[in-house]
Amino acid sequence: MAAPALPVNFPLPLDAYGDAAGAGVGAVLWARIQAEPFNAVAAGIFVCAIVHTFLTVKFRHWAHVVEEAHARELAARGEAASATDGNDDGRVDEVSFKGQILHFLGEVEAVFGIWVLVLGVALGWAKGWGTVVDYIGHRVNYTEPMFVVVIMALAATRPVLVFAEQCLRAVAALGKESTAAWWLSILIIAPVLGSFITEPAAMTIAALLLARQFYALKPSARFCYATLGLLFVNVSVGGTLTHFAAPPVLMVAAPWKWDMVFMFTHFGWKAVLGIIVATGLYYVVFRKEFAALDQARAAQQSDSSRARTTERLVPVWITLVQLAFMAVVVLVAHYPALFIGAFLFFLAFSQATAHHQSRLELKPPLLVGFFLAGLVVHGGLQGWWIEPVLKSLGEMPLFLSATALTAVNDNAAITYLATLVPGFTDALKYAVVAGAVTGGGLTVIANAPNPAGQAILQRYFPEGISPLGLLLGALVPTVIMGLAFMAL
């Protein structure tokens, strides 16, 4: 068997292009395509993946249409078989293969993985199999996707969720535990916790509690999307009180020497103010709908009360141990061998205390991890055009461009590329990070925790979560956060 071809140097380091001094952005991009033609191919495939994410709702609709037609055909075949004493030789599979394929293409979490296959084939054709293995197997860093899988699984366990609910219940009690009180508590407090327990954990807890205290009451579609967009934006900026919890901040903290004091004084207090203003504004807009939701809550109150009285309490020591597991995982978040090892120990502990645990659901975390892994594979090949775009802009254009670019690429990738740009002033550094976290709620791919929230809450959107609906729901909070960061 012939040995695989040796990998070529791909992707080229950004400093290897030798851009002409004083050249415009267009000239730089064209020269980089000429130096490495596969840049254009990788960017084209990435654009196709983004377009696919906006079409997932259509794919799911087509899947339902195909499956309904298949069900009618099955029923017709059954009637024909009965009329001929069961001698109908025409057979139809119980499951529609075409419908299942369309369902798969309609899963947001699968989109970037699907297009990684296309990218791998194209890269192998152009550069050889050795280059595919070298890039995807060695050069891409999968630490963040793996960490998100572990922290999502831990945050969704019964002891952690019950503890978080009890803490937020104490706040909601100030408003007599009305739907509005729960809604405000979750959307203001949980995102800020992302600065300490990491954004993916905060997103998981907030989404699970919103599912129980808000979405289960069947609010209007408009209110559903407004809440989802607000959640994504609040979590994106809520991690900026510290320098270690939000991925886009983590990328720049060490190179630019930003510590916790710097983050709180320059970003944190503005983020908290923006979260309060944006959430308060949505509360005013939808305040009339809360009355209807309170009626639905009252109708469920007696059943919920009986369920709580029969539910087994979680011993304090089990809750403390699981919170300690989360703390350890957060502390070693940059070392996969350590946090995966801690997770394996947790699995043993969970099995030993199974009578106080809920069933450990790994499917949502694994799907989210798959989504993020596909995104970092594609994102690693987009630096050739993002870096010169960032480099060419002034303070306000840079902020707006970072916000817009975040909508089509993980915001951590945007800030990482900014660290590679020589000569960035303090004002430009602030602008690019502010833009990256401000735009983190516009799309599901804008911020790493967003797929986690979507995976948990998508069952409350019968036709699937519309990217346009999410964009519209997040637009007003995004503008408020932008004003908070750039005008204060």
C-alpha positions in Angstrom: 0.0 0.0 0.0 1.4 3.4 -1.1 2.1 5.9 1.7 -0.1 9.0 1.6 1.4 12.0 0.0 3.2 14.4 2.3 1.1 17.4 3.3 1.8 20.8 1.8 2.1 23.9 3.8 -1.6 24.7 4.1 -3.1 27.1 5.1 -0.3 29.6 4.5 0.6 31.7 7.6 -0.8 35.2 7.2 2.7 36.7 7.3 3.8 34.5 4.4 1.7 36.4 1.8 4.1 39.4 1.5 1.3 41.9 0.9 2.4 45.0 -1.1 2.8 48.1 1.0 -0.1 50.5 0.7 -2.2 48.1 -1.3 -6.0 48.3 -0.8 -8.1 45.5 0.6 -9.3 44.4 -2.8 -5.7 44.2 -4.2 -4.5 42.3 -1.1 -7.3 39.8 -1.3 -6.7 39.2 -5.0 -3.0 38.8 -4.5 -3.7 36.2 -1.7 -6.0 34.3 -4.0 -3.3 34.2 -6.7 -0.8 33.0 -4.1 -3.1 30.3 -2.9 -6.1 29.6 -5.2 -7.7 27.3 -2.7 -8.5 30.3 -0.6 -11.3 31.1 -2.9 -12.6 27.5 -2.9 -12.6 27.4 1.0 -14.4 30.7 1.2 -17.0 29.6 -1.4 -17.7 26.4 0.5 -18.0 28.4 3.8 -20.5 30.7 2.1 -22.5 27.6 1.0 -22.5 26.3 4.6 -23.8 29.7 5.8 -26.6 29.7 3.2 -27.4 26.1 4.2 -28.0 27.2 7.8 -30.6 29.7 6.6 -32.3 27.0 4.6 -32.6 24.4 7.4 -36.2 25.4 8.1 -37.1 24.8 4.5 -35.4 21.3 4.6 -37.4 20.4 7.7 -40.6 21.6 6.0 -39.8 19.5 2.9 -39.1 16.5 5.2 -42.6 16.8 6.9 -44.2 17.0 3.4 -42.4 13.9 2.2 -43.2 12.0 5.4 -46.9 12.9 5.3 -47.0 11.7 1.7 -45.3 8.5 2.7 -47.7 8.0 5.5 -50.7 8.4 3.1 -49.0 5.9 0.7 -48.6 3.4 3.6 -52.2 3.8 4.6 -53.4 3.3 1.0 -51.2 0.2 0.6 -52.7 -1.2 3.9 -56.3 -0.7 2.6 -55.4 -2.3 -0.7 -53.9 -5.3 1.1 -57.0 -5.7 3.2 -59.2 -5.6 0.1 -57.1 -8.3 -1.6 -56.9 -10.5 1.5 -53.3 -9.4 2.1 -52.0 -10.4 -1.3 -50.7 -7.0 -2.3 -47.1 -7.5 -3.4 -46.2 -3.8 -3.5 -44.1 -3.0 -0.4 -43.4 0.4 1.0 -40.8 0.9 3.8 -42.2 2.1 7.0 -39.6 4.8 7.2 -39.2 7.3 4.4 -35.5 7.3 3.4 -35.9 10.6 1.5 -37.7 12.2 4.5 -34.9 11.1 6.9 -32.2 12.6 4.6 -34.1 15.9 4.4 -34.4 15.9 8.3 -30.7 15.4 8.5 -30.0 18.3 6.1 -32.4 20.4 8.2 -30.5 19.9 11.4 -28.5 23.1 12.1 -26.0 21.2 14.2 -25.2 19.0 11.2 -24.7 21.7 8.6 -21.0 22.6 9.1 -20.1 18.9 9.5 -21.8 18.1 6.2 -19.8 20.9 4.4 -16.6 19.7 6.1 -17.0 16.6 3.9 -17.2 18.8 0.8 -14.2 20.8 2.0 -12.2 17.6 2.7 -13.0 16.2 -0.8 -12.0 19.5 -2.4 -8.9 19.9 -0.4 -7.9 16.3 -1.0 -8.4 16.8 -4.8 -6.3 20.0 -4.8 -3.6 19.2 -2.3 -3.7 15.5 -1.6 -4.9 13.3 1.3 -1.9 14.1 3.4 -2.9 17.8 3.5 -6.4 16.9 4.6 -5.1 14.8 7.5 -2.5 17.4 8.4 -5.1 20.3 8.5 -8.2 18.6 10.0 -6.3 16.1 12.1 -3.4 18.3 13.4 -3.8 22.0 12.8 -7.4 22.6 13.9 -7.8 23.1 17.6 -10.9 21.2 18.9 -10.5 22.2 22.6 -13.5 24.5 22.6 -16.0 22.0 21.0 -14.9 19.3 23.5 -15.2 21.7 26.4 -18.7 22.8 25.4 -19.8 19.1 25.3 -18.5 18.5 28.8 -19.8 21.7 30.4 -23.2 21.4 28.7 -23.6 17.8 30.1 -22.6 18.9 33.6 -24.8 22.1 33.6 -27.9 20.1 32.5 -27.7 17.6 35.4 -30.5 17.6 37.9 -28.5 18.7 41.0 -27.0 21.7 39.2 -30.3 22.7 37.5 -32.3 22.4 40.8 -29.6 24.5 42.6 -29.8 27.2 39.8 -33.6 27.2 39.9 -33.6 27.6 43.7 -31.3 30.6 43.5 -33.3 32.3 40.7 -36.5 31.4 42.5 -35.4 33.5 45.4 -35.1 36.5 43.0 -38.3 35.7 41.2 -40.1 35.6 44.6 -39.6 39.3 44.8 -42.2 39.4 42.0 -44.3 36.7 43.5 -42.9 34.1 41.1 -45.0 35.4 38.2 -44.0 34.6 34.7 -42.6 38.1 34.2 -40.5 37.7 37.4 -39.0 34.4 36.2 -38.4 35.8 32.7 -36.6 38.9 34.1 -34.5 36.9 36.6 -33.4 34.3 34.1 -32.5 36.8 31.3 -30.7 39.2 33.5 -28.9 37.1 36.1 -28.0 33.9 34.2 -26.1 35.6 31.4 -24.0 37.5 33.9 -23.1 34.2 35.6 -21.4 33.4 32.3 -18.5 35.5 33.4 -17.8 33.0 36.2 -19.1 29.6 35.1 -18.4 30.2 31.4 -20.9 31.2 28.7 -21.8 27.6 27.6 -22.8 26.7 31.1 -24.8 29.9 31.6 -26.6 29.3 28.2 -27.5 25.8 29.2 -28.9 26.7 32.6 -30.8 29.8 31.2 -32.2 27.8 28.3 -33.4 24.9 30.5 -35.0 27.3 33.0 -36.7 29.3 30.2 -38.0 26.1 28.8 -39.6 25.2 32.1 -40.7 28.7 33.3 -41.6 30.4 30.0 -41.6 28.4 26.8 -43.8 25.6 28.3 -46.6 28.2 28.7 -46.8 28.5 24.9 -46.1 32.2 24.3 -46.7 33.8 20.9 -44.2 33.1 18.1 -43.2 36.8 18.1 -42.5 36.6 21.9 -40.6 33.3 21.5 -38.2 34.8 18.9 -37.8 38.0 20.9 -36.8 36.0 24.0 -34.4 33.7 22.1 -32.7 36.7 20.4 -32.5 38.5 23.8 -31.0 35.4 25.4 -28.3 35.0 22.8 -27.3 38.7 23.0 -27.3 38.8 26.8 -25.2 35.7 27.1 -22.7 37.0 24.5 -22.0 40.2 26.4 -22.6 38.7 29.9 -19.3 36.9 29.8 -17.3 40.2 29.6 -17.1 40.9 33.3 -14.0 38.7 33.5 -11.1 37.8 31.2 -11.4 34.0 31.3 -15.0 33.0 30.6 -16.0 34.4 27.2 -14.2 32.8 24.2 -13.7 36.1 22.2 -12.3 37.7 25.3 -10.1 34.7 26.2 -8.5 35.0 22.7 -7.1 38.4 23.4 -6.6 38.5 27.2 -3.1 37.2 27.2 -1.7 38.8 24.1 -3.1 42.2 25.0 -2.6 41.8 28.8 -6.3 42.4 29.7 -7.0 41.3 33.3 -10.2 41.1 35.3 -10.0 44.7 36.5 -9.6 45.9 32.9 -12.5 43.9 31.6 -14.9 45.0 34.3 -14.0 48.7 34.1 -14.0 48.8 30.3 -16.7 46.2 29.4 -18.4 44.6 32.3 -20.4 47.4 33.8 -21.5 48.5 30.3 -22.6 44.9 29.5 -24.7 44.7 32.7 -26.3 48.1 32.0 -27.1 47.0 28.4 -28.6 43.7 29.6 -30.9 45.5 32.0 -32.0 48.1 29.5 -32.6 45.6 26.6 -34.4 43.2 28.9 -36.5 46.0 30.4 -37.4 47.3 27.0 -38.7 43.9 25.9 -40.6 43.5 29.1 -42.4 46.8 28.4 -43.1 45.7 24.8 -44.5 42.3 25.8 -46.0 43.2 29.2 -49.6 42.5 28.1 -48.7 39.0 27.0 -47.4 38.1 30.5 -51.0 38.3 31.8 -52.1 35.5 29.5 -49.0 33.5 30.4 -49.8 33.9 34.1 -53.2 32.4 33.4 -51.6 29.4 31.7 -49.3 29.1 34.7 -52.2 29.1 37.1 -53.9 26.3 35.2 -50.7 24.2 35.7 -50.1 25.3 39.2 -51.8 22.4 41.1 -50.1 19.8 39.0 -46.7 21.4 39.4 -47.2 21.7 43.2 -48.0 18.0 43.4 -45.0 17.1 41.3 -42.7 19.2 43.5 -44.0 17.5 46.7 -43.4 14.0 45.3 -40.0 14.9 43.8 -37.0 13.5 45.7 -34.8 16.3 47.2 -31.2 16.4 46.2 -28.9 16.1 49.2 -26.7 19.2 49.7 -23.5 17.2 49.5 -24.3 15.8 46.1 -25.0 19.3 44.8 -21.7 20.6 46.2 -19.8 17.7 44.6 -21.3 18.4 41.2 -20.6 22.1 41.5 -17.0 21.2 42.4 -16.9 19.1 39.2 -18.0 22.1 37.2 -15.5 24.3 38.9 -12.7 21.9 38.1 -13.7 21.7 34.5 -13.8 25.5 34.2 -10.4 25.8 35.8 -8.8 23.3 33.3 -10.8 24.4 30.3 -7.7 24.7 28.1 -6.5 21.2 28.7 -8.7 18.5 27.1 -7.0 15.6 28.8 -7.8 17.1 32.2 -11.4 18.2 31.7 -12.3 15.0 29.9 -10.7 13.0 32.7 -12.7 15.0 35.2 -15.9 14.2 33.2 -15.2 10.5 33.3 -14.9 10.7 37.1 -18.2 12.6 37.1 -19.9 9.8 35.1 -18.8 7.3 37.8 -20.1 9.7 40.5 -23.4 10.2 38.6 -23.9 6.4 38.4 -23.2 5.9 42.1 -25.8 8.6 43.0 -28.3 7.7 40.2 -31.3 7.8 42.5 -30.7 11.6 42.9 -29.9 12.2 39.2 -31.9 12.6 36.1 -31.1 10.7 32.9 -27.8 12.1 31.5 -28.7 13.4 28.0 -25.6 13.4 25.8 -27.2 13.8 22.4 -27.7 17.6 22.6 -24.1 18.3 23.9 -22.6 16.0 21.3 -24.6 17.6 18.4 -23.5 21.1 19.6 -19.9 19.9 19.8 -20.2 18.5 16.3 -21.5 21.9 15.1 -18.7 23.8 16.7 -16.0 21.3 15.4 -17.3 21.9 11.9 -17.3 25.6 12.4 -13.7 25.8 13.6 -12.6 23.6 10.6 -14.1 26.1 8.2 -13.2 29.1 10.2 -9.5 28.2 10.3 -9.4 28.8 6.5 -11.1 32.3 6.5 -8.3 34.3 8.1 -6.8 35.2 4.7 -9.7 37.6 4.0 -10.8 38.5 7.5 -7.4 39.8 8.7 -6.9 42.4 5.9 -10.5 43.6 6.3 -9.9 44.2 10.0 -6.5 45.8 9.4 -7.9 48.4 7.0 -10.6 49.9 9.2 -10.8 52.8 11.7 -12.4 52.6 15.1 -16.1 52.9 14.3 -16.0 51.0 11.0 -14.0 48.3 12.8 -16.7 48.0 15.4 -19.4 47.7 12.8 -17.5 45.3 10.7 -16.6 43.1 13.6 -20.3 43.0 14.6 -21.3 42.1 11.0 -18.5 39.5 10.6 -19.5 37.9 13.9 -22.8 37.1 12.4 -21.2 34.8 9.8 -18.2 33.5 11.8 -17.6 32.6 15.4 -16.7 35.8 17.3 -13.7 34.1 18.9 -12.2 33.7 15.5 -12.7 37.4 14.8 -10.9 38.5 18.0 -8.1 35.9 17.5 -7.4 37.3 14.0 -7.3 40.8 15.5 -4.4 39.7 17.7 -2.4 38.9 14.6 -2.8 42.4 13.2 0.3 44.5 14.0 0.0 48.1 15.2 -3.5 47.9 16.7 -4.0 50.8 19.0 -5.9 50.4 22.3 -9.0 52.1 20.8 -9.0 49.6 17.9 -8.5 46.6 20.2 -11.5 47.8 22.3 -13.6 48.3 19.1 -13.0 44.9 17.7 -13.8 43.0 20.9 -16.9 45.2 21.6 -18.1 44.5 18.0 -17.5 40.8 18.4 -19.5 40.4 21.6 -22.2 42.8 20.5 -22.9 40.8 17.4 -22.9 37.4 19.2 -26.7 37.0 19.2 -27.5 37.7 15.5 -27.2 34.2 14.3 -26.7 30.7 15.7 -23.1 30.6 14.5 -22.1 34.0 15.9 -21.2 32.8 19.4 -20.1 29.3 20.6 -22.9 28.9 23.3 -25.7 29.7 20.8 -26.0 26.2 19.3 -26.5 24.9 22.9 -29.4 27.3 23.5 -30.9 26.4 20.1 -30.6 22.7 20.7 -32.4 23.0 24.1 -35.2 25.3 22.9 -35.9 24.3 19.3 -38.7 21.9 20.3 -40.8 25.0 21.1 -40.6 26.1 17.5 -42.8 23.6 15.5 -41.3 24.5 12.1 -37.8 24.9 13.5 -36.0 28.1 14.5 -36.0 30.5 11.6 -32.6 32.4 11.1 -34.6 35.5 10.1 -36.8 35.3 13.1 -33.7 35.0 15.4 -32.0 37.9 13.6 -35.1 40.1 14.1 -35.4 39.1 17.7 -31.8 39.9 18.4 -31.6 43.2 16.4 -32.9 45.6 19.0 -30.8 44.2 21.9 -27.7 44.3 19.6 -28.2 48.0 18.9 -28.6 48.7 22.6 -25.4 46.8 23.4 -23.6 48.6 20.7 -24.6 52.0 22.1 -23.6 50.9 25.6 -20.1 49.9 24.5 -19.4 52.7 22.0 -21.3 55.7 23.5 -20.6 55.3 27.2 
